[in-house]
Amino acid sequence: MASKGRRVCVKVFLSSDVRTLTKEVDAFKQISVMKLEILHHFKYPGDGNDCELVLVSSGGSLRDEDSCDVLRDNDFLVLCKKNCFKAVRVNNCTVNIGASYYDLCELQEYPVGERKILELDGESLNHEILVAIGIRKYQLKLSDAAVAKINQSRKVVDDAVKNGKIVYGLTTGFGAFKDKVIEKDQVKELQINLITSHSCGVGSPLSQMRTRMVLALRINVLAKGYSGIRHETMEKMVQALNADCLPYIPEKGSVGASGDLAPLSHLALGLMGQGEMWSPKTGWGPANEVLKANNLTVLELEAKEGLALNNGTQVITALGAEALYRAEMIAKQADVVAALTAEVLEGVPEQFSKDVHDVRPHPGQKLAASRLRHLMHASNLHLPDAGKFASEIIKSRLDRESGSKSKKVQDVYSIRCIPQVHGVVHETIAFVKHILTTEINSVTDNPMVMINRETPETASAGNFHGEYPGKSLDQIAIAIHEIANISERRIERLVHPDYIKEPIDFPGFLVGGQEGLNNGFMILQYTAAALVSENKVLTHPSTVDSITTSGGTEDHVSMGTYAARKALTVVENVEHVLAIELLANCQALDIQKSRGNSTTAPLEKVYHLVRENVPKLQQDRFMSPDIVAVVRLLQEGKVWDQVKDDLPESAKCGITVSCH
């Protein structure tokens, strides 16, 4: 971070199309600034007059009087008019060309007073609410029941210290030093040393969204009352989260047992006033100064509290919760995108007939087939449990085949086998949801304070081991990858000149304009192929690995944190591949429409959604922003929103897994 009074080099963009940038502004795309008001002499392109501007950095909205101390080198600033700021965040503009929907949520204003209040009790949190906390839709508070359990468990800790009991991590050292007894007057120092010595992570910091999720999840599991932490400490954690005071947490350094020691130590370190911290009021700065600027005080650890803060699976599980949320979102929309591809390629709806899938009754397969039946052409086909929508595309094929000896009886595997491939993904997601929902509301530190026993006491065990969430996230990465794997094959079917020449007669690579002079979707298929191939490496399971740590005392670890990190990368790649398929099938639908053929009513709504954000390709153009725009629609669930009311309840819901 730049020190006070020094210049910082930042990148400055305007919230308009790059083609409208003036030379004056373009010359300042990378500048040195000391005070942000220096930027206000810019003239907004197209207006010619001085404009009231809002400055937005990667860390949020900035004030005119802020110094460059709120910025980092290579940070970016966005200049846009205040009255169009909201539109800028959702428009397809070059300001944040690679920004996801979740990145844009960071720019959204969620005033503290307008956030919903969520009581944490350690029992009822789920992945969807955790993601909502991550994008600042909630303020947190502890439930009365949680406070009572916290106080009860703390009494056990205080009694143990008072009576000189030998308890791991309370009156002994850690790991290989477990047999070293600590004197009573060293108990506080022991906890401080634990956090500072374990704060040795490396790599880029977790995003603000993910840091909020980790902090919220740690509060939730401590609220169960089995960790011996003080109520006062818990309240300071809640206050920090509600004020958006977020410690710097490097993403690398955890082996997933004993839990996420290094990253959770960085979380605690910031709350202790050490290391770096970010807040909307200050930007990045020394943690103690950031806390002070927000009228908060640092944590002062007492017995057991360091161990309560850094021993658990909350980084694995928080990142996994986001991966699960996004995987679930993209998987159900993959059924919709695939249905549109099957339509524009004049597929055979009969292959999704209910009775066909009833004889191989996997729940996920039946769910995907049902969605396809209800979205595609079913009029006059006499399919049981199907929609009633008609498609001019399929009708034109049937009319063409009537009286002809040639008839299309089945499609290639990437279309015919959509239910079988997508179905197992839906079931894997349901399984992972079961695992992570349990983990989100579980005690995962050591030792635990067993307030549920007749005589409350401490107990050492291994609940910190990250095998459950780690293994499940390896599985979700493998499963969701297959959505992109088969999608890329459908993209190839949409653009390959030989595949679409007869009988559909689409131009090669779906070019708009003259073939040869224009390349159309040729290289978009390259991008999809590259992402799918990258995923094939990333889906190698992390949790098949283990390495001995802590002098041999921790001789099996989960590597679950890397499983979570790469699962997020896999899901992001899948989102981009599905976006490319949706762009391609909408371009193919444009060609069908030029011949007077429309698709079914639900899929027409999907098409219009895409066209509201991305125009038809009429000649070659820069298409990265098109992909990003559609990715955002998918991440926000907008494609699903277009069709959900046209599906029966049984096709709207996902699959639940009951484990007995």
N, C-alpha and C positions, 0 to 999 in steps of 0.2 A: 504494500500500500504506500502511496506517496505520503511523505511526511509533510507537516504543515508548512505552507509557504513555498513549496516546490511545485514545479509544473508536472503535469501528468499527461501523457500522450493517449488520446482516446480517438475512437472512430465515430464520426457524426453522420447520421443519415436523415433523410427527409421521408415523411410518410406518404410519398407520392411515387408514381411509377418512375423508374430510373431514367426513362427517356425524357422526362420533363425537368430534370435537374438543370439549373443554370450553371454556366461556367464558374460564376462567383462562388456558388455553394459547393460545386464539385471540387474546387480547389481546397476546400476546407473539410473534405471527407476525413482527413486525419490531421489533427491539429494539437497544439499544446495549449492548455488553459490553466489559469490559476483561479479564476472566478467564473461561475457559470453564466453570469449576466453578459459576459463578453459575446456569447452566442446570439444574443437577442437583436443584433444589428442585421441579421439575415432577413432577406425578403422572401416570403413564401412564393414559390413558382406559381404563376398563373394569376396572382393577386396584384403584384407590383407595389403593394403598400406594406408598411410595417404591420405585423400581425402579433396578436397576443399568442405566445407559444407556451406549450408545456414541455418540459424536459423529462425524458424518461430514460433511466439507465437500466442495465441488466439487474439492478437491485431495486428498482421501483421509481416512483415519482420523486423529483427533486425540486427544491425551492431555489428561487433566484439567489438568495443570500448564501446558499451552501458553497463552501470552498471545494477545491479539488480533492480534499481529504476524503470525500465520500466515494471517490472513484479509484479504480485501479488502472495501471497501464493496460492498454488494449481493451479496456471496457468500451461499450458502445453507448452512444446517446441518440435518442430519437427526437426530432423536432416536429411537432405537429400542432395544429390549431386546437385550442381547448374544446371548442364546440364540436369537433369531429373526432376527438380522441377515441371515443367508444367504437366508432365505425372503423377507425384505423386498425384496431386490434383484431378485427375479424375479417377485414378485407384481404384480398390476395394482392399484397403489395410487397415490395422488395425490402422493406425496412428490416425485417427479421426473416430472411428468406428461408432459413431452415427451422424456424421456431415452431414447436409443436403447440397443440391446444393447451397443454399443461404449462409451457413456457409463457403463453399469452395470459394464462390465469394469473401469473405473477404481476402482470401489468394492470390487472383489474383491481379497482378500488373496492375493498371490503372494510368500511369503517368499523371499528370495534363495536360501537353501539348498535350496528345493524346485523351483527353476527348472531346466530342462534346459540343459546346456552346448552351445552351438553354435559350432563353429569357422568363422570366416570366412576364405575363401581368394580372394575376388574372382572366383570362377568358377561357383559352384553355388547362389547365392541365387535364390529365386523370390518371386512376389508373395504367395503364401500364407504362407510362412515370415516374410516381412517384416511382414505384418499380425500374426502371432503374436508377433513381437518387440514390436510396438506395444502389445499388450495384456499385456506383461510375462511371457510364457511361457518366455522364454529369457534366459540369461546368455550373454555373448559372450566369445570369446577368439580370438586370431589363430592361424592354423595355422602350423606350422613352415616350410612352404614359402613362406607369405606373408611371414614375418619375413625369410627369406633374400633374397627379391626386394626387400623394402623397404630392407634394408641395402645391397644391390647398387646400387639406384638412387640412394641417398643419397650414395654414394661419387662418383658422376658429378657431383652438385651441388657437393659439397665441392671436387672438383678444379677445377670451372669457376670457383668463387670464388677459389680459391688462385691459379689461373693468369691471372686477370683477363679471362676470356672475356666477350664481349658476348652475353648471352642475355636474351631478352625476359622481363621480370618478375623477373629474377634480378639483373641488373646494369643494367637500364634501367627507365624509368617504365612506366606502363600506359596502354592505350588511345591517346588522342591524344598522350600523352607517351612513346610507344614509342621515340622517337629520343633521348630525354634519358638520358645515361649517368649511372649512380649510382656513387659512389666506394665502395671496399671497406668503409670504416668506416661507411657509411650503409646497408649491406645489411639489417641487422636492423630499423632504423628504417623502411625502405621497407616491409617486410612488416607492421609494426604499423600504419603509416599506411594501408596498403591496407585492412585490416580495419576500423579505426575510421572512415575516411572513407566506406566503402561500407555501414556499418551505419546506413542511413537509411530503413528500411522504415516503413510506417504500417499502421494498421488493427489489428484484433483479433489476438491471438497464435494461432499454431497450437495445437491441443489437445495435451495431453501424449502421447496415442497417436501423433499425427502427428509430433511433435517426436522421439520415440523412433525412428520409422521413418526420418526424415530423417538423424538422427545415425548410425543403424545402416547405412544405405545409403551414407553418405559414408565410413564406416570400410571397408565392403566394397570400394568402388571404389579406395580408397587401398591396400587390401591387395593389389591386383594388382601393385603395385611399379613403376608407371610415372609416379609423381608426385614422387619425390625427397624425400618427407617422412621425418623421423627415426622410428625405431622407438620412441624414448622418447615422442614426441608421440602416436603411435598408441596406445600403452598407456594414456596419460592419457585419451584419448578413450574407450577401452573401459571404463576404470574409472569414468568419469563416467556412462556409459550404465548400467552394472551397478548403480551406486548411485542411479540415477534422478535424477541432477542434470541438469535440463533447462533450457537457456537460453530466454529470451523471444525468440520469432521472430515478428515481425509478418507477416501473411499477404500484404500488398500491397507492391509495389515492384520486382518482377522483370519484365523484358521477355523473359526466356527466351533470352538470348544477350548477353554471354558466360555462358551458363548462368544460374543463379539467384544472381547476385552479391549482392544486398542481403540476402535471407533467409539465405543461407549465411554471410554476414559476421556476421550476428547470432548464428548458431550458434557461430562461432569466437569472437566477442566474449565471450560468456558463459564459454566455456572458458578465456579469457584473464583471467577475473576481473572483467570490466567488464559493465555493464548489469545486468539482472535474471535471476534463475534460481530454479527451483522444485526442491524435493526433499521427500520424505516427512518427513524429520526437521525441516525448517525452514519449510515452506511457501514463499511467495515472499519474496525478499530480495535484497540486493546479491549479485552472483555470487561475489565473493571470499569473503564471509562464508558463503555456502551451501557452497562448496567446502571451506572450512576446517572447517565443522561436520561434514562427511562425511569428514574426514581426507584430503582430496585437495588437490593443489597446482595452481596455475594454469599454463596453457601459456605458455611463453616462446619466442616464435617466432624461428627462425633463417632463413637464406637459403631462399627459395622456398616456405616453409611457409604463409605467408598465402595465396599464390596457389593452393597445393595444397588449401587448405581452402575457398576461396570460389568456385572456378571449376569449375562442373559443373552437371548437370541433376537433381540429387538431390531438390530440392523438387518439381519437375514429376513426377518418376518415383515418388517416395514417395506423393504424393497420388494419382497415377494408379494405383499398385498397389492402394490401398484402393478406388478407384472400380472397378477391374477386378474385384477380389475380390467386392465387393458386387453388381456387375452380373451376374457369373457366377452368384452365389447366387440372385438374384431371378429371373433368366431361366429357369433350370431349374425353379424352383418355379412360374413363370408357366404352364408347361405343365400342371402339376398343378391349379392354381387354375382355369385355363380348362376343363380336363376336367370339373371339378365343376360349373361353370356350364353347360356343354353337357349334362350329365346332368340337372340339376334343371329345365332348360328343355326336357327331352325331345327332345334333339337326335338327329341321324342318324349313328350310328357308322360306317356304310358309307362316308361321305365321306372317312374316314381310312384306307381300305383300302390295303394295301401296293402293289398293282399300279397304283393310281391315281398314287401318288407315285413309283413306279419309272420312269414315262415322263417325269417331269420331275425327274431325279435329283440335285437339289441336296442335299448332305449334311445341312445344317441342317433343311431341309424334311422330309427322310426321318426324321431324328431326332425332331422334334416330333410327326410323325404316328405314329411307332412308340409314343411315350409315351402319346399319346391312345388308341391302339388297345388298349394293355395296361392302361389304367386304367379305360376305359369298358366298358359292356355289350358283350360279344362272344359270349355263349352263343347257340348255334343260328343265328348269322348267317353261318357258313361263311366268315369272313374269314381270309385267309392271314396267318401271322405276327401273330396277335393274342392277347390274353389270353383266359382261360377264365372270367372273372368274369361273374356275372349281376347285373342290376340290376332290381329290382321296378319302378322308375320307367319304364324303357324297355319292359319287358315289358307294363306296363299300357297304354302307348301303342300297342304292337303289337296287344294284345288288343282295344283300342278300335277300331283301324282294320280289324281282320279282319272281313270281311263288309260293310265300309262302302265306299262309292265314294270317300270322301275319304281321302287318304294323304299323310303328310308325306314329301316326297322330298328336300328340301334345306333348309339353314338360311340365315339371313342371313350376310353376309360376315364379321361379327365372330366368328362361330363356325365357319362353313364354311372360312374361310381362315386359321385359326389356324396350321397348319403353314407356310403360305407366308409369313406375317408374322413369326412367332416364329423361323422357320428362318434367315432372313437375320441376325437378331440373334445367334443362336448362332454363325454363321460369322464375324460381325464381332468378337465376343468372342474367338474363337480367333485371329483375325488380330492383334488388339491384344495378346493374351497373348504371341504370338511376338515382337512389337516390344518390349514392356516387359521380357520375360525377357532379351532381348539387352541392352537398355539398363541393366538392373539390374546386369549383370556387365561393364560397359564402362568404359573409360577416357575421361573426358569433361572433362579439364582441359587447360590450355595454359600454357606449353609442356609437352610430355611428355618423359619420360626414357626413351629407347628402349633398354632393356636387352636387347631381343631382336636387336639388330644385332650384327654381328661386332665392331665397335668401338662400345660404348655411348656415346650422345651425346644431346643435347637436340634436340627437333624442334618447331617451331611449326606448328599446324594449326587446324582448326575443329571438333574433336569436341565442344566445349561447346555447339554450336548445338542448341536444343531442338526442332527441327522434327519429328524422329521421334516422340518421346513426345507432343509437343503435338498433332500432326496425328492421331495414333492416338486421343487422348483426345477430340478433337472428333468423331471417327467413332463412338466408343463412346457418347458422349452422344446423338448422332442416333439410333443404333440402339436403345439401351435405352429412349429416349423412346417408341419405337413400341410397346413392350410396354404402357406406360400408355395410349397413345392408343387402342389397340384394347380394352384392359381397360375403359376408361371407357365405351366403346360397349356392352360386355357388361353393365356396371352399369346403364346406361340400359335395356337389354333386361330386366333383372331387376326393375326398380322401376316402369317407366312403366305407369300403369294401363291404357292401351289395349293395350300389347303383351302384358300378362300376363292380360288378361281372358278371352280365348278362345284355345285350348281349355283352357288350364291352370287358369284361374280362381283366380289368386292375388289377395289383397287389394292394392289400389293402394298402391304404395310399401312393400309388405311390412309394413304396419303390424301391430303387436301391439295388440289391443284395438279400440276403436271408431274407424272411419275418420272423419276430420274432426276429432274430438277429439284423435286422435293423428296424427302426421306420418310416423312410421316412418323409412324411409331416404331421404326426400325430399331433405334437405339434405346427406346424405353424398354423394349424386351431385353436388351443387353443389361440394363440396370437391374431389372427383375432377376435375370439370371445371376448377376453378380451378388445380389443380396441373398438369394437362395443358396448359392455356393458358400458364402460366408457363414450362413447359418449351419451348414453341414459340419463345419469345424466347431462352431460355438455350442452345438448340441452334444458334443462329447461330455459325458457326465462329470461334474466336478467331484461329486461325492464318492466316486470309486477310488479316489485318492485319499491318502492319510500320511501324516508325517509326525514323528515324535517331537514333543516340545517339553519345556520346563524340566530339563534334566531327567527325562524319562518317566516322570510322574503322570504326564498327560500323553499317553502312548497311542491314543487313537482319537483323531479329530475329524470333523465333518467336512471341512472346506465348503460349508454351506453358503458363506457370504459371497464367494465368487459364483456359486450357482445362481444366487439371486441377481447379482450384477449382470451376468451374461444372459440370464432369462429376459431381463429388460431390453437388452440389445436385440435379442432374437425377436421379441414382440414388436419392437420398433421397426425392424426390417420387414416383418410380416405386414404391418400396417402400410408400408410403402408399396409392397408388391400388390396388395389388394387395391390400393389407390390407382396403380397403373392399370390393373385389369378393369376397374370401373371407368377410367378414362377411355380405354380402348373399346369397351362394349358400348359406351355412349356414342363414341364416334361411329361405330358400326350401326347403331340405331339411327343416327342421322342419315346414313346411307339408305337404310330401310325406309325411313320416313320420306326420303326423296322419291321413293317408288310408291308412296301411298300406304305403307305398312306401318302400323303402330303396334306397340306391345300391350300387355295387360294394364289395367288402371293402376294397380299398386306400383308396378315397375315404371310406368310413365311418371309417377311422382318422384321416383328416385332419379330418373333422367332429368327432370326439370330442376331438381335440387342441384345437381351437378352443373347444369347449364346456367344457373343463377350465379355460380361462382367461377366457372371456367367456360369460355366460349368454344364453339366448334373449331376444330383445326381446319382452316381453309388454305393455309400454306404454312411452310415450316416456320416455327418460332421457338423462342426460348421457353422450354417447358418445365424446368425445375419448379417454378412457382405454381404451375398447374398441379403437379404432384403434391406439393406441400399443402395447397388449398384443399385438395380432396382428402389427404391424410387427416387434416384437422376436422373435416366433416365426420370421418370415421371415428376419430378419437372422441369426439363429442357425442357420438351416437345418433347423428342426424339422419343417416341412411336408415337406421332401424326405426326411427320416429316416423318416417314416411310410410312404412308398411305395417306397423304393429297392429293398427286398428283393423286391418283387413285379414288378420290371421285369427284362427280360433284360439281360445284360451290355452288349449293343450299345446299349441305351437308357439305361443308367446313365452311360456315359462321354460326355464332351463331344466336340468336334471338334478335331482337331489340324491345324495348317496347316504344311505343309512348303514352305519357300522354297528354291529351288535357284539 
